């Protein structure tokens, strides 16, 4: 880890207070490898710096996106080892900008109120298969992705078998993951790399922040458009000659 221009001067208590976590949490993160070890100074007192503070903020952001500590550990292992506090701060901003809306806990009554209808167990199973919600240990409590609820409810009355929904979701997830992997590689090589070489340029830093705020809707719109066109072409090829034009 690069120490940057500032020497580590925070004690573990001061770091905990600045980061809004407990000393026990900091020590636990250290044993898991989520935080680099402190610099040992006089009287064998450990001192922490801006990089530790930025890394704690990044860990917090990843936790807010629903990542487990094991997943965060794997995520951090993939980052370059020499990231400065400034690098980590920008990285956290990118994570926050790209992360999907967090799932929320809802009771069945609230779920049905927002769905606008009473939901049977079969309805719940179909919504779960579509990724709209997840069941919990309580049969009347769920983890809900509110952004997908309206579409999921509209699809409840479409005559598609439960198994078909699961198979379709698997296909979409596999291809979406492949697209995300390639986009991440492209972003890392063509955007993030040049940024690190020019991080002292304030205009470039401002451009990076603006880009991170606008890229997600741009990419989503591009993916949706490409998928719509491809699906329309595939449907026309498969059914057009037998059942007439397929509606776009």
C-alpha positions in Angstrom: 0.0 0.0 0.0 1.3 3.4 -0.9 1.6 5.7 2.1 1.1 8.8 0.0 2.3 12.3 1.0 0.9 12.0 4.6 2.5 9.9 7.2 0.2 7.6 9.2 -0.6 9.5 12.4 -3.9 8.1 13.6 -4.1 5.7 16.5 -6.6 2.9 16.3 -9.0 4.8 18.5 -8.7 7.9 16.4 -9.2 5.9 13.2 -12.3 4.2 14.6 -13.8 7.6 15.6 -13.1 9.1 12.2 -14.5 6.1 10.3 -17.5 5.7 12.6 -16.7 2.0 13.5 -15.4 0.3 16.6 -11.8 -0.5 17.4 -12.9 -4.2 17.5 -14.1 -3.9 13.9 -10.8 -2.4 12.7 -8.8 -5.2 14.4 -11.2 -7.8 12.9 -10.8 -6.3 9.4 -7.0 -6.4 9.9 -7.1 -10.1 10.7 -9.2 -10.8 7.6 -6.8 -8.9 5.4 -9.3 -6.2 4.5 -7.1 -3.5 6.0 -3.3 -3.3 5.7 -1.4 -3.5 9.0 -0.6 -0.2 10.7 2.9 1.4 10.8 4.5 0.6 14.1 6.0 3.6 15.7 7.5 4.5 19.1 6.5 2.4 22.0 5.2 -0.1 19.5 2.0 1.9 18.9 0.3 1.3 15.6 -0.5 4.3 13.4 -2.9 4.5 10.6 -3.2 6.9 7.7 -5.5 8.3 5.0 -5.4 5.1 3.0 -6.8 3.1 5.9 -9.6 5.6 6.3 -10.4 5.5 2.6 -10.4 1.7 2.6 -12.8 1.6 5.5 -15.1 3.9 3.6 -14.9 1.6 0.5 -15.7 -1.4 2.7 -18.7 0.4 4.1 -19.9 1.2 0.6 -19.5 -2.4 -0.5 -21.4 -3.6 2.5 -24.2 -1.1 1.7 -24.5 -2.8 -1.7 -25.1 -6.2 0.1 -21.7 -7.8 -0.3 -20.6 -10.2 2.4 -17.2 -9.9 4.0 -15.9 -12.9 2.1 -17.0 -11.2 -1.2 -15.5 -7.9 -0.1 -12.2 -9.7 0.7 -12.1 -11.2 -2.8 -13.0 -7.8 -4.3 -10.3 -6.0 -2.5 -7.7 -8.6 -3.4 -8.3 -7.7 -7.1 -7.4 -4.0 -6.5 -3.8 -2.8 -7.3 -1.8 -3.0 -4.1 -0.5 0.6 -4.5 -3.8 2.5 -4.5 -3.5 5.8 -2.7 -6.2 7.3 -0.5 -7.3 9.4 -3.5 -7.5 6.3 -5.7 -9.7 4.6 -3.2 -12.0 7.6 -2.8 -12.5 7.7 -6.6 -13.0 3.9 -6.6 -15.7 4.2 -3.9 -17.5 6.9 -6.0 -17.5 4.6 -9.0 -18.8 1.7 -6.9 -21.6 3.8 -5.5 -22.5 5.2 -9.0 -22.7 1.7 -10.6 -24.2 -0.2 -7.8 -27.9 -1.2 -8.2 -30.6 0.0 -5.8 -30.3 -1.8 -2.5 -32.8 -4.5 -1.6 -35.1 -3.7 1.3 -36.9 -5.8 3.9 -40.7 -5.8 3.6 -43.5 -7.6 5.3 -46.1 -9.4 3.3 -48.7 -6.6 4.0 -46.4 -3.9 2.7 -45.4 -6.1 -0.3 -49.1 -6.6 -1.3 -49.9 -2.9 -0.8 -47.1 -1.9 -3.2 -48.0 -4.7 -5.6 -51.6 -3.5 -5.6 -53.0 -7.0 -5.2 -53.1 -10.0 -2.9 -50.2 -12.4 -3.6 -50.6 -16.2 -3.5 -47.7 -18.5 -2.7 -47.4 -19.2 -6.4 -47.2 -15.5 -7.1 -44.4 -15.2 -4.5 -42.5 -18.1 -6.1 -42.8 -16.5 -9.6 -41.6 -13.1 -8.2 -38.6 -14.9 -6.6 -37.8 -16.7 -9.9 -37.7 -13.4 -11.6 -35.3 -12.0 -9.0 -37.9 -9.4 -7.7 -37.6 -10.7 -4.2 -36.0 -13.3 -2.0 -37.7 -15.3 0.7 -36.4 -15.2 4.3 -36.7 -17.4 7.3 -40.1 -15.8 8.0 -42.8 -16.8 5.5 -44.3 -13.3 5.7 -41.0 -11.3 5.3 -39.1 -10.8 2.1 -36.0 -9.0 0.6 -37.4 -6.9 -2.2 -35.9 -5.1 -5.2 -38.4 -2.3 -5.4 -37.3 -1.3 -8.9 -38.4 -4.6 -10.3 -41.7 -5.0 -8.5 -44.0 -3.3 -11.0 -42.6 -5.3 -13.9 -42.8 -8.5 -11.9 -46.4 -7.9 -11.0 -47.3 -7.2 -14.6 -45.7 -10.6 -15.6 -47.6 -12.6 -13.0 -50.6 -13.0 -15.3 -48.5 -13.9 -18.3 -48.9 -17.6 -19.1 -45.2 -18.5 -18.7 -44.2 -21.7 -16.8 -42.2 -21.2 -13.6 -39.4 -23.4 -15.0 -39.3 -21.2 -18.2 -38.9 -18.1 -16.0 -36.0 -19.7 -14.2 -34.3 -20.9 -17.4 -34.7 -17.4 -19.0 -33.2 -15.7 -15.9 -30.2 -18.1 -16.0 -29.6 -17.2 -19.7 -29.9 -13.5 -19.0 -27.7 -13.6 -16.0 -25.0 -15.5 -17.8 -24.8 -13.1 -20.7 -25.2 -10.0 -18.5 -22.3 -11.2 -16.4 -20.2 -11.7 -19.5 -21.1 -8.2 -20.8 -20.3 -6.7 -17.4 -16.9 -8.5 -17.3 -15.9 -7.1 -20.7 -17.2 -3.6 -19.9 -15.2 -3.6 -16.7 -12.1 -4.7 -18.5 -12.6 -1.9 -21.1 -13.3 0.7 -18.4 -10.2 -0.4 -16.4 -7.9 -0.4 -19.5 -9.2 2.6 -21.4 -10.5 4.9 -18.6 -9.1 4.0 -15.2 -5.6 3.4 -16.4 -5.2 6.8 -18.2 -6.9 8.5 -15.1 -4.2 7.1 -12.8 -1.5 8.5 -15.0 -3.1 12.0 -14.9 -4.6 12.1 -11.4 -2.9 15.4 -10.7 -4.9 17.1 -13.5 -8.0 18.6 -11.8 -9.9 18.8 -15.1 -9.4 15.1 -15.6 -10.5 14.3 -12.1 -13.7 16.3 -12.6 -14.3 14.5 -15.9 -13.9 11.1 -14.2 -16.5 12.0 -11.5 -19.0 13.2 -14.2 -18.4 10.1 -16.3 -19.0 7.8 -13.3 -22.3 9.6 -12.7 -23.5 9.2 -16.3 -22.1 5.9 -17.4 -24.6 3.6 -15.7 -27.7 5.0 -17.4 -25.8 5.2 -20.7 -24.7 1.6 -20.6 -28.1 0.3 -19.4 -29.8 2.2 -22.3 -27.3 0.8 -24.8 -27.8 -2.8 -23.5 -31.6 -2.5 -23.5 -31.5 -1.1 -27.1 -29.2 -3.8 -28.3 -31.2 -6.5 -26.6 -34.5 -5.3 -28.0 -33.1 -5.2 -31.6 -31.5 -8.6 -31.3 -34.6 -10.1 -29.7 -36.8 -8.6 -32.4 -34.6 -10.0 -35.2 -34.5 -13.5 -33.5 -38.3 -13.6 -33.1 -38.8 -12.5 -36.7 -36.4 -15.1 -37.9 -38.0 -17.8 -35.8 -41.7 -17.0 -36.2 -42.1 -14.3 -38.8 -42.6 -16.6 -41.8 -45.3 -18.6 -39.9 -47.2 -16.1 -37.9 -46.7 -12.8 -39.7 -44.8 -9.7 -38.5 -43.7 -9.7 -34.9 -44.5 -6.6 -33.0 -41.4 -4.6 -31.9 
